[in-house]
Amino acid sequence: MSCILHIETSTAVCSVAVSEDGQNIFVKEDLKGPSHAVSLGVFVDEALSFIDSHAIPLDAVAVSCGPGSYTGLRIGVSMAKGICYGRNVPLIGIPTLEVLSVPVLLYHELPEDALLCPMIDARRMEVYAAIYDRALNVKREISADIVDENSYLEYLEQHPVYFFGNGAAKCREKITHPNAHFIDDLHPLAKMMFPLAEKAVAINDYKDVAYFAQELLKCDFDNMFTYTLEGEAVMVNDASCYAIYQNKTLQVVNEYFNPYETDITAANVSIRTPDQVYAEQAAQKAEEEAQQQTEEESQNSDDVGFIPPEEMPDFTLPEEPDVILPEDGFIPPDSDLTLPEDGTMSSEQNPWT
């Protein structure tokens, strides 16, 4: 068995735990609200101090990888990756909805054919949800769902389905099927990650520390994507609208302060990927640098005494004279070339003019 540090920051709850030999030996939790940036560093420092003071070697770091709060997940994943780099230990990424399902499986009696539907609130009537059986086999992949009366009917007609998580409460009035059961007051917690983390260690399911990132189903654009709406180029940020990425298709939700009279839809929105945005920014920067260089050269051309190469006059050298002096420069006495007494020659006498 291994000693694993667990980090969970996908919701408003911030929690850290350390497990060894399949048991939690250290737990810290903050249930009062989203204070991950303040609390997480303190909790992790205490957890690592506890490990070091007991001379326990750290074998891995497990982090909840989403879906959930973008900011919370980013803080948790960044902390986990930093510890992995610093201590040279592997990284384990665990889906948040699986973490949320662990206490249901451990502490609740369920029918053999029961299905689990963990839900994380995604604002309005939306939730991040997936469907698992009692062995946590995936019956339906994680997605962002807009919940209504017909949601999950294909599963409710055949199985008892248990809904839980901070997104389940608002679905009670919508999901009224007799096979729907709700479990209250459940949050994804670090102390519930150890069974999943131990399984990952057993099968060597580690993540690439350099490239690992949290799972995002719904992305606040934050000036990353550019849109074209009715011929007008606009930057859409988290104050105007957001998009749901589901099965590689785009559904733009307009309830979130869409500043335009026209609904933003996939038909009137053009999307650029982050790589395209970065490439265009690099090209724009190169163009600006070239323009600046041209302006500097133009400014230098205005300086006194500077003549651009294209404005230089065409100078031609005179032809060689017919009279060739000896190599030693001595003029013999019988030569027709004579110098005046003052040592100067007139233009008529000079054979090179």
C-alpha positions in Angstrom: 0.0 0.0 0.0 1.1 3.6 -0.5 1.1 7.0 1.2 -0.9 9.4 -0.9 -1.7 13.1 -0.5 -5.3 13.9 -1.7 -6.5 17.3 -2.9 -10.1 18.2 -3.6 -11.1 21.7 -4.7 -13.8 21.2 -7.3 -16.6 22.9 -5.3 -16.9 25.5 -2.6 -15.4 22.9 -0.2 -11.7 22.8 0.1 -10.2 19.6 1.6 -6.9 17.8 1.9 -6.2 14.3 3.2 -3.3 11.8 3.6 -3.9 8.1 3.4 -1.6 5.2 4.2 -2.4 1.5 3.8 -5.9 2.3 2.8 -6.8 4.5 5.8 -6.8 8.3 6.3 -4.2 9.4 8.7 -4.6 13.2 8.2 -7.7 15.2 7.1 -8.3 19.0 6.8 -11.5 20.5 5.5 -13.0 24.0 5.0 -16.8 23.7 4.5 -17.6 27.4 4.9 -17.1 28.6 1.4 -14.8 29.1 -1.6 -11.5 30.1 0.0 -9.2 27.7 -1.8 -6.5 30.3 -2.6 -6.2 30.9 1.2 -6.8 27.5 2.7 -5.3 25.0 0.3 -1.7 26.1 0.8 -2.1 26.0 4.6 -3.7 22.6 4.5 -1.1 21.1 2.2 1.8 22.5 4.2 0.3 20.9 7.4 -0.2 17.6 5.6 3.4 17.5 4.3 4.7 18.5 7.7 2.7 15.7 9.2 4.2 13.2 6.7 7.7 14.4 7.3 7.5 14.5 11.0 6.4 10.8 11.0 9.1 9.9 8.5 6.5 8.6 6.0 7.7 8.7 2.4 5.2 10.2 0.0 4.4 7.9 -2.9 2.0 10.0 -5.0 -0.4 13.0 -5.1 -4.0 12.5 -6.1 -6.1 15.5 -7.2 -9.8 15.8 -8.2 -9.7 16.8 -11.9 -13.3 17.9 -12.5 -15.8 18.7 -13.6 -16.5 21.6 -11.2 -15.4 25.1 -10.5 -12.8 26.2 -13.0 -11.0 28.4 -10.5 -11.1 25.8 -7.8 -9.9 23.0 -10.0 -7.1 25.2 -11.4 -5.8 26.0 -7.9 -6.0 22.3 -6.8 -4.3 20.9 -10.0 -1.6 23.6 -9.9 -0.8 22.8 -6.2 -0.7 19.0 -7.0 1.6 19.5 -9.9 3.9 21.7 -7.9 4.2 19.0 -5.2 4.9 16.3 -7.8 7.7 18.3 -9.3 9.2 19.3 -6.0 9.1 15.8 -4.4 9.5 13.8 -7.7 6.4 11.7 -7.1 3.7 10.6 -9.7 0.4 12.4 -10.2 -3.0 10.7 -10.0 -6.1 12.4 -11.5 -9.5 11.3 -10.3 -12.8 12.4 -11.8 -14.8 14.5 -9.3 -18.1 12.6 -9.9 -16.4 9.4 -8.9 -15.1 10.9 -5.7 -18.6 12.1 -5.0 -19.9 8.5 -5.5 -17.6 6.9 -2.9 -19.6 7.8 0.3 -22.8 6.6 -1.3 -21.2 3.2 -2.0 -19.6 2.9 1.4 -22.4 4.1 3.7 -25.7 3.6 1.9 -27.6 0.4 1.2 -28.4 0.2 -2.5 -30.3 -2.3 -4.6 -28.3 -4.5 -6.8 -29.5 -2.8 -10.0 -29.2 0.7 -8.7 -27.6 3.4 -10.7 -25.7 6.4 -9.4 -26.1 9.9 -10.8 -23.7 12.3 -9.0 -24.4 16.0 -9.8 -22.4 19.1 -9.4 -24.1 22.5 -9.8 -23.3 24.3 -13.0 -25.7 27.3 -12.4 -29.3 27.8 -13.4 -30.9 24.4 -14.2 -27.6 22.9 -15.4 -25.6 20.2 -13.7 -22.4 18.2 -14.4 -23.6 14.6 -14.2 -22.7 11.0 -15.2 -24.4 7.7 -14.7 -22.5 4.8 -12.9 -23.5 1.4 -11.7 -22.5 0.1 -8.2 -19.0 -0.9 -9.5 -18.5 2.6 -10.8 -18.6 1.3 -14.4 -19.6 4.2 -16.6 -23.2 3.9 -18.0 -23.2 7.4 -19.4 -20.2 9.7 -19.8 -19.8 13.0 -17.9 -21.7 15.8 -19.6 -23.3 19.2 -18.8 -27.0 18.7 -18.6 -29.9 21.1 -18.7 -32.4 19.3 -16.4 -36.1 19.1 -17.2 -38.9 16.6 -16.7 -37.6 14.3 -19.3 -34.0 14.1 -18.1 -32.6 10.6 -17.4 -35.9 8.9 -18.3 -34.2 6.1 -20.2 -32.4 5.1 -17.0 -35.3 5.8 -14.6 -37.6 3.5 -16.6 -35.4 0.5 -16.0 -33.4 1.1 -12.7 -33.7 2.9 -9.4 -31.4 6.0 -9.8 -29.8 7.8 -6.9 -29.2 11.5 -7.4 -26.8 13.3 -5.0 -24.3 16.2 -4.9 -24.7 20.0 -4.7 -26.6 20.0 -8.0 -29.2 17.4 -7.1 -31.3 19.6 -4.8 -32.5 21.9 -7.5 -33.6 18.9 -9.6 -36.1 17.5 -7.1 -39.0 19.5 -8.6 -38.1 18.5 -12.1 -37.3 14.8 -11.7 -40.3 13.2 -10.1 -40.2 9.7 -11.4 -40.9 7.0 -8.8 -37.5 5.4 -9.4 -35.7 8.7 -8.6 -34.1 8.8 -5.1 -32.2 11.8 -3.7 -29.4 11.8 -1.1 -28.8 15.1 0.6 -25.7 16.9 1.9 -23.0 15.1 0.0 -19.8 16.9 -1.2 -16.7 15.6 -2.9 -14.1 15.4 -0.2 -10.4 14.5 -0.2 -10.9 11.8 2.5 -13.1 9.9 0.1 -10.4 9.7 -2.6 -8.2 7.0 -1.2 -10.1 3.9 -2.7 -9.9 5.4 -6.2 -6.3 6.5 -5.7 -5.2 3.1 -4.4 -6.8 1.5 -7.5 -4.9 3.9 -9.8 -1.6 3.1 -8.0 -2.3 -0.7 -8.4 -2.7 -0.4 -12.2 0.0 2.4 -12.6 -2.6 4.9 -13.9 -0.5 8.0 -13.5 -0.8 11.3 -15.4 1.8 13.3 -17.2 2.7 16.1 -14.8 3.7 18.5 -17.5 0.5 18.3 -19.6 -2.2 17.3 -17.1 -5.1 19.7 -16.8 -8.5 19.8 -15.2 -11.5 18.6 -17.1 -13.7 21.4 -18.4 -17.2 20.9 -19.8 -18.3 24.4 -19.6 -15.7 27.1 -20.3 -15.7 30.8 -19.3 -14.1 32.3 -22.3 -12.1 35.0 -20.5 -11.1 36.7 -23.8 -9.8 33.4 -25.2 -12.2 33.1 -28.2 -13.2 35.6 -30.7 -16.7 35.7 -32.2 -18.3 37.3 -35.2 -21.9 38.3 -34.7 -23.8 40.0 -37.6 -20.6 41.0 -39.2 -19.2 42.6 -36.1 -16.0 41.2 -34.6 -16.5 41.0 -30.8 -14.5 39.5 -27.9 -16.8 37.4 -25.7 -15.7 37.1 -22.1 -17.1 35.6 -18.9 -19.3 38.7 -18.4 -21.2 38.2 -21.6 -21.8 34.5 -22.3 -20.3 31.1 -21.9 -20.4 27.9 -23.9 -20.9 24.2 -23.2 -18.6 21.8 -24.9 -20.4 18.5 -25.2 -19.6 15.8 -27.8 -17.4 18.4 -29.6 -20.5 20.5 -30.4 -21.2 24.0 -29.3 -24.3 25.2 -27.5 -24.1 28.8 -26.5 -26.3 29.8 -23.6 -27.6 33.3 -23.8 -29.1 33.8 -20.3 -25.7 35.0 -19.0 -25.8 38.7 -19.8 -25.7 38.4 -23.6 -25.1 42.0 -24.6 -26.6 41.6 -28.1 -30.2 41.7 -29.2 -29.7 38.6 -31.3 -29.2 35.3 -29.5 -25.7 34.0 -29.9 -25.9 30.6 -31.6 -23.6 28.2 -33.4 -24.9 29.6 -36.7 -23.8 33.1 -36.1 -20.6 32.5 -34.1 -17.2 31.6 -35.5 -14.8 30.0 -33.1 -11.1 30.1 -33.1 -9.1 27.6 -31.0 -6.5 28.9 -28.4 -3.7 27.8 -30.8 -5.2 29.9 -33.6 -5.5 32.9 -31.3 -1.9 32.5 -30.1 -0.7 32.2 -33.8 -2.6 35.3 -34.8 -1.3 37.2 -31.8 2.3 36.2 -32.8 1.7 37.2 -36.4 0.3 40.6 -35.3 3.2 41.2 -33.0 5.7 40.4 -35.8 3.8 42.8 -38.1 3.9 45.5 -35.5 7.7 45.0 -35.0 8.3 45.2 -38.8 6.2 48.4 -39.0 8.2 49.9 -36.1 11.5 49.0 -37.8 10.3 50.7 -41.0 9.3 53.8 -39.1 12.7 54.0 -37.4 14.5 53.6 -40.8 12.2 56.4 -42.2 13.1 58.6 -39.3 16.8 58.0 -39.8 16.5 59.0 -43.4 15.3 62.5 -42.4 18.6 63.2 -40.5 20.9 65.8 -42.0 23.6 64.4 -44.3 21.9 61.1 -44.8 21.3 60.1 -48.4 19.3 56.9 -49.1 21.1 54.5 -51.4 18.4 54.8 -54.1 19.0 58.7 -54.2 22.8 58.5 -54.5 24.1 60.2 -57.8 25.7 58.0 -60.5 29.4 58.6 -60.3 31.6 57.5 -63.2 35.4 57.4 -63.1 37.4 59.1 -65.9 39.0 56.9 -68.5 42.7 56.0 -68.1 45.1 58.5 -69.7 47.0 57.6 -72.8 50.3 58.6 -71.0 51.5 55.9 -68.7 54.1 56.7 -66.2 56.9 54.2 -65.5 56.4 51.9 -62.6 59.2 53.6 -60.6 57.6 57.0 -61.2 60.7 58.5 -62.8 60.2 60.7 -65.8 63.1 60.5 -68.3 64.7 63.7 -69.6 63.7 63.0 -73.2 60.0 62.7 -72.2 57.5 65.1 -73.7 55.8 65.3 -70.3 57.4 68.3 -68.5 56.4 70.0 -65.3 56.5 73.8 -64.8 58.9 75.3 -62.4 56.3 75.7 -59.7 55.6 71.9 -59.9 52.0 72.3 -61.1 50.3 71.4 -64.3 47.5 73.2 -66.1 44.4 71.2 -67.1 45.7 71.2 -70.6 49.0 69.7 -69.5 47.4 67.1 -67.2 46.8 63.9 -69.2 44.3 62.6 -66.7 41.9 65.5 -67.1 
